[in-house]
Amino acid sequence: MPTTVDRNGRITVPKAIRDYLGLRNGSAVTFERLLSGEVVIRAGSSRTKFTSLRGRATVRMKTEEIMALTRGD
């Protein structure tokens, strides 16, 4: 499925590939260069692994208590 690069460096991902990867408007993708020289496009997030863990703590602990736990005290 050939496509072209426009003058701004953008490409259009063919619809069959977008559907296969589940890409929608605003979806993040990553490009990975393999040792073989091939480039792979993956549906993914530009967010870090920790972003999905963001939220509110449900345990009522003081900062000193949390730090003691992380230190192993």
DSSP file (Angstrom, degrees, kcal/mol; ACC not computed):
  #  RESIDUE AA STRUCTURE BP1 BP2  ACC     N-H-->O    O-->H-N    N-H-->O    O-->H-N    TCO  KAPPA ALPHA  PHI   PSI    X-CA   Y-CA   Z-CA
    1    1 A M              0   0    0      0, 0.0     2,-0.1     0, 0.0     0, 0.0   0.000 360.0 360.0 360.0  89.6    0.0    0.0    0.0
    2    2 A P        +     0   0    0      0, 0.0     2,-0.3     0, 0.0     0, 0.0  -0.351 360.0 171.3 -72.0 151.6    2.1    2.9   -1.2
    3    3 A T        -     0   0    0     -2,-0.1     2,-0.3    11,-0.0    10,-0.1  -0.910  22.7-123.5-146.4 171.6    1.6    6.4    0.1
    4    4 A T        -     0   0    0     -2,-0.3     8,-0.6     8,-0.1     2,-0.5  -0.838  14.4-121.3-122.5 160.1    3.6    9.7   -0.2
    5    5 A V  B     -A   11   0A   0     -2,-0.3     6,-0.2     6,-0.1     2,-0.1  -0.847  29.4-140.2 -96.6 131.3    5.1   12.2    2.1
    6    6 A D    >   -     0   0    0      4,-2.8     3,-2.2    -2,-0.5    -1,-0.0  -0.281  34.8 -90.3 -84.7 178.9    3.8   15.7    1.8
    7    7 A R  T 3  S+     0   0    0      1,-0.3    -1,-0.1     2,-0.1    -2,-0.0   0.670 127.1  55.9 -66.6 -15.4    6.0   18.8    2.0
    8    8 A N  T 3  S-     0   0    0      2,-0.1    -1,-0.3     0, 0.0     3,-0.1   0.337 120.9-105.8 -94.8   5.7    5.5   19.0    5.8
    9    9 A G  S <  S+     0   0    0     -3,-2.2     2,-0.2     1,-0.3    -2,-0.1   0.593  75.8 137.7  83.1  10.7    6.8   15.4    6.3
   10   10 A R        -     0   0    0      2,-0.0    -4,-2.8     0, 0.0     2,-0.3  -0.604  34.5-162.8 -91.2 150.7    3.4   14.0    6.9
   11   11 A I  B     -A    5   0A   0     -2,-0.2     2,-0.6    -6,-0.2    -6,-0.1  -0.915  19.0-126.4-124.8 157.3    2.1   10.7    5.5
   12   12 A T        -     0   0    0     -8,-0.6    -8,-0.1    -2,-0.3     3,-0.0  -0.924  22.1-139.8-101.8 121.2   -1.4    9.3    5.2
   13   13 A V        -     0   0    0     -2,-0.6     5,-0.1     1,-0.1   -10,-0.0  -0.689  32.7-107.4 -78.4 125.3   -1.7    5.9    6.8
   14   14 A P    >>  -     0   0    0      0, 0.0     4,-2.4     0, 0.0     3,-0.7  -0.180  24.1-117.8 -55.3 145.6   -3.9    3.8    4.4
   15   15 A K  H 3> S+     0   0    0      1,-0.3     4,-2.9     2,-0.2     5,-0.2   0.856 113.0  57.1 -55.4 -40.7   -7.4    3.2    5.8
   16   16 A A  H 3> S+     0   0    0      1,-0.2     4,-2.0     2,-0.2    -1,-0.3   0.886 110.7  44.3 -60.3 -37.9   -7.0   -0.6    5.9
   17   17 A I  H <> S+     0   0    0     -3,-0.7     4,-2.6     2,-0.2     6,-0.2   0.909 112.2  51.7 -72.5 -43.2   -3.9   -0.1    8.2
   18   18 A R  H  X>S+     0   0    0     -4,-2.4     5,-2.6     1,-0.2     4,-1.0   0.924 112.8  46.3 -57.8 -44.5   -5.7    2.4   10.4
   19   19 A D  H  <5S+     0   0    0     -4,-2.9     3,-0.4     3,-0.2    -1,-0.2   0.923 111.7  51.0 -64.4 -43.7   -8.6    0.0   10.8
   20   20 A Y  H  <5S+     0   0    0     -4,-2.0    -2,-0.2    -5,-0.2    -1,-0.2   0.890 116.6  40.1 -60.8 -41.3   -6.3   -2.9   11.5
   21   21 A L  H  <5S-     0   0    0     -4,-2.6    -1,-0.2    -5,-0.1    -2,-0.2   0.564 110.1-121.1 -85.2  -9.0   -4.4   -0.9   14.2
   22   22 A G  T  <5 +     0   0    0     -4,-1.0     2,-0.3    -3,-0.4    -3,-0.2   0.810  50.9 169.5  73.7  29.7   -7.6    0.7   15.6
   23   23 A L      < +     0   0    0     -5,-2.6     2,-0.3    -6,-0.2    -1,-0.2  -0.572   7.9 175.5 -80.9 136.8   -6.3    4.2   14.9
   24   24 A R    >   -     0   0    0     -2,-0.3     3,-2.5     4,-0.1     2,-0.1  -0.755  48.6 -58.8-126.1 174.7   -8.7    7.1   15.2
   25   25 A N  T 3  S+     0   0    0      1,-0.3    -1,-0.0    -2,-0.3     0, 0.0  -0.394 128.6  16.3 -56.6 124.7   -8.2   10.9   14.9
   26   26 A G  T 3  S+     0   0    0      1,-0.3    -1,-0.3    -2,-0.1    -3,-0.0   0.384  89.6 147.8  90.3  -3.2   -5.7   11.9   17.6
   27   27 A S    <   -     0   0    0     -3,-2.5     2,-0.3     1,-0.1    -1,-0.3  -0.344  45.9-124.9 -64.0 145.1   -4.3    8.3   18.1
   28   28 A A        -     0   0    0     16,-0.4    16,-2.2    -2,-0.0     2,-0.3  -0.705  28.4-174.8 -90.0 143.5   -0.7    8.0   19.0
   29   29 A V  E     -B   43   0B   0     -2,-0.3     2,-0.4    14,-0.2    14,-0.2  -0.952  10.7-149.8-132.5 155.6    1.7    5.9   17.0
   30   30 A T  E     -B   42   0B   0     12,-2.6    12,-2.8    -2,-0.3     2,-0.5  -0.951   5.6-146.5-124.5 149.0    5.3    4.9   17.4
   31   31 A F  E     -B   41   0B   0     -2,-0.4     2,-0.4    10,-0.2    10,-0.2  -0.953  15.8-169.8-112.7 132.1    7.9    4.1   14.7
   32   32 A E  E     -B   40   0B   0      8,-2.6     8,-2.9    -2,-0.5     2,-0.6  -0.985  14.6-144.6-126.5 128.2   10.5    1.6   15.6
   33   33 A R  E     -B   39   0B   0     -2,-0.4     6,-0.2     6,-0.2     2,-0.1  -0.822  21.4-148.8 -91.9 121.6   13.6    0.9   13.5
   34   34 A L    >   -     0   0    0      4,-3.1     3,-2.0    -2,-0.6    -1,-0.0  -0.435  26.1-109.8 -85.9 161.7   14.5   -2.8   13.6
   35   35 A L  T 3  S+     0   0    0      1,-0.3    -1,-0.1     2,-0.1    -2,-0.0   0.792 118.7  63.3 -59.8 -28.1   18.0   -4.2   13.3
   36   36 A S  T 3  S-     0   0    0      2,-0.1    -1,-0.3     1,-0.1     3,-0.1   0.613 120.4-109.4 -71.8 -11.5   17.1   -5.5    9.9
   37   37 A G  S <  S+     0   0    0     -3,-2.0    -2,-0.1     1,-0.4     2,-0.1   0.254  78.2 129.3  98.6 -11.5   16.6   -1.9    8.7
   38   38 A E        -     0   0    0     -5,-0.1    -4,-3.1     1,-0.0     2,-0.5  -0.398  52.1-137.7 -73.3 154.5   12.8   -2.2    8.5
   39   39 A V  E     -B   33   0B   0     -6,-0.2     2,-0.4    -3,-0.1    -6,-0.2  -0.964  15.3-159.6-116.0 131.6   10.6    0.4   10.2
   40   40 A V  E     -B   32   0B   0     -8,-2.9    -8,-2.6    -2,-0.5     2,-0.5  -0.903   6.1-149.6-112.6 136.3    7.5   -0.8   12.0
   41   41 A I  E     -B   31   0B   0     -2,-0.4     2,-0.4   -10,-0.2   -10,-0.2  -0.907  20.0-173.6-103.2 132.9    4.6    1.4   12.9
   42   42 A R  E     -B   30   0B   0    -12,-2.8   -12,-2.6    -2,-0.5     2,-0.4  -0.968  28.6-120.5-127.5 141.4    2.8    0.5   16.1
   43   43 A A  E     +B   29   0B   0     -2,-0.4     2,-0.3   -14,-0.2   -14,-0.2  -0.658  62.4 123.8 -72.4 131.5   -0.4    1.8   17.7
   44   44 A G        -     0   0    0    -16,-2.2     2,-0.4    -2,-0.4   -16,-0.4  -0.962  56.9 -82.1-171.7-174.4    0.6    3.1   21.0
   45   45 A S        -     0   0    0     -2,-0.3   -18,-0.1     2,-0.2     4,-0.0  -0.852  10.8-151.3-112.2 142.8    0.8    5.9   23.4
   46   46 A S  S    S+     0   0    0     -2,-0.4    -1,-0.1     2,-0.0     2,-0.1   0.520  75.0  98.6 -84.5  -5.9    3.2    8.8   23.6
   47   47 A R  S    S-     0   0    0      1,-0.1    -2,-0.2     2,-0.1     2,-0.1  -0.399  82.5-105.1 -76.8 159.2    2.6    8.9   27.3
   48   48 A T    >>  -     0   0    0      1,-0.1     3,-1.1    -2,-0.1     4,-0.6  -0.316  31.7-104.1 -77.3 166.9    4.9    7.2   29.7
   49   49 A K  G >4 S+     0   0    0      1,-0.2     3,-0.5     2,-0.2     4,-0.2   0.798 120.0  58.5 -59.8 -28.5    4.2    3.9   31.4
   50   50 A F  G >4 S+     0   0    0      1,-0.2     3,-1.2     2,-0.2     4,-0.4   0.678  84.8  77.5 -80.2 -17.1    3.5    5.9   34.6
   51   51 A T  G X4 S+     0   0    0     -3,-1.1     3,-1.4     1,-0.3    -1,-0.2   0.885  90.0  56.4 -60.5 -37.8    0.7    8.0   33.1
   52   52 A S  G << S+     0   0    0     -4,-0.6    -1,-0.3    -3,-0.5    -2,-0.2   0.705 103.9  55.3 -67.7 -17.1   -1.7    5.2   33.4
   53   53 A L  G <  S+     0   0    0     -3,-1.2    -1,-0.3    -4,-0.2    -2,-0.2   0.510  80.6 118.8 -91.0  -5.8   -1.0    5.0   37.1
   54   54 A R    <   +     0   0    0     -3,-1.4     2,-0.3    -4,-0.4    -3,-0.0  -0.328  40.0  93.5 -64.0 140.3   -1.8    8.6   37.7
   55   55 A G  S    S-     0   0    0     -2,-0.0     2,-0.4     0, 0.0    -2,-0.1  -0.980  73.0 -47.1 169.2-159.7   -4.7    9.1   40.1
   56   56 A R        -     0   0    0     -2,-0.3     2,-0.3     2,-0.0     0, 0.0  -0.808  48.2-117.5-104.7 142.9   -5.5    9.7   43.7
   57   57 A A        -     0   0    0     -2,-0.4    -1,-0.0     1,-0.1     0, 0.0  -0.576  18.5-165.2 -74.1 137.9   -4.1    7.8   46.6
   58   58 A T        +     0   0    0     -2,-0.3     2,-0.5     2,-0.0    -1,-0.1   0.515  65.1  86.8-101.5  -6.9   -6.8    6.0   48.5
   59   59 A V  S    S-     0   0    0      2,-0.0     2,-1.4     1,-0.0    -2,-0.1  -0.802  74.9-137.5 -95.9 132.7   -4.6    5.4   51.6
   60   60 A R        +     0   0    0     -2,-0.5     2,-0.3     2,-0.0    -2,-0.0  -0.692  48.9 142.3 -90.5  88.5   -4.6    8.1   54.2
   61   61 A M        -     0   0    0     -2,-1.4     2,-0.2     3,-0.0    -2,-0.0  -0.928  49.9-116.5-127.2 151.9   -0.9    8.2   55.1
   62   62 A K     >  -     0   0    0     -2,-0.3     4,-2.1     1,-0.1     3,-0.5  -0.502  32.8-110.9 -80.3 156.4    1.4   11.0   55.9
   63   63 A T  H  > S+     0   0    0      1,-0.2     4,-2.7     2,-0.2     5,-0.2   0.881 118.7  55.8 -54.9 -41.6    4.3   11.7   53.6
   64   64 A E  H  > S+     0   0    0      1,-0.2     4,-1.9     2,-0.2    -1,-0.2   0.873 107.2  49.7 -61.3 -37.7    6.8   10.6   56.3
   65   65 A E  H  > S+     0   0    0     -3,-0.5     4,-1.8     2,-0.2    -1,-0.2   0.904 111.3  48.2 -68.4 -41.6    5.0    7.2   56.5
   66   66 A I  H  X S+     0   0    0     -4,-2.1     4,-2.2     1,-0.2    -2,-0.2   0.920 111.5  50.2 -64.1 -43.6    5.0    6.7   52.8
   67   67 A M  H  X S+     0   0    0     -4,-2.7     4,-1.8     1,-0.2    -1,-0.2   0.879 107.8  53.7 -63.8 -37.3    8.7    7.6   52.6
   68   68 A A  H  X>S+     0   0    0     -4,-1.9     5,-2.4    -5,-0.2     4,-1.0   0.889 108.9  49.8 -63.7 -39.1    9.5    5.1   55.4
   69   69 A L  H  <5S+     0   0    0     -4,-1.8     3,-0.4     1,-0.2    -2,-0.2   0.918 110.6  48.5 -65.6 -42.9    7.7    2.4   53.4
   70   70 A T  H  <5S+     0   0    0     -4,-2.2    -1,-0.2     1,-0.2    -2,-0.2   0.813 113.2  48.3 -69.3 -28.3    9.7    3.2   50.2
   71   71 A R  H  <5S-     0   0    0     -4,-1.8    -1,-0.2    -5,-0.2    -2,-0.2   0.655 112.7-119.1 -82.3 -16.5   12.9    3.2   52.2
   72   72 A G  T  <5       0   0    0     -4,-1.0    -3,-0.2    -3,-0.4    -4,-0.1   0.706 360.0 360.0  84.2  19.9   12.1   -0.1   53.8
   73   73 A D      <       0   0    0     -5,-2.4    -4,-0.2    -6,-0.2    -5,-0.1   0.477 360.0 360.0 -73.2 360.0   12.2    1.4   57.3
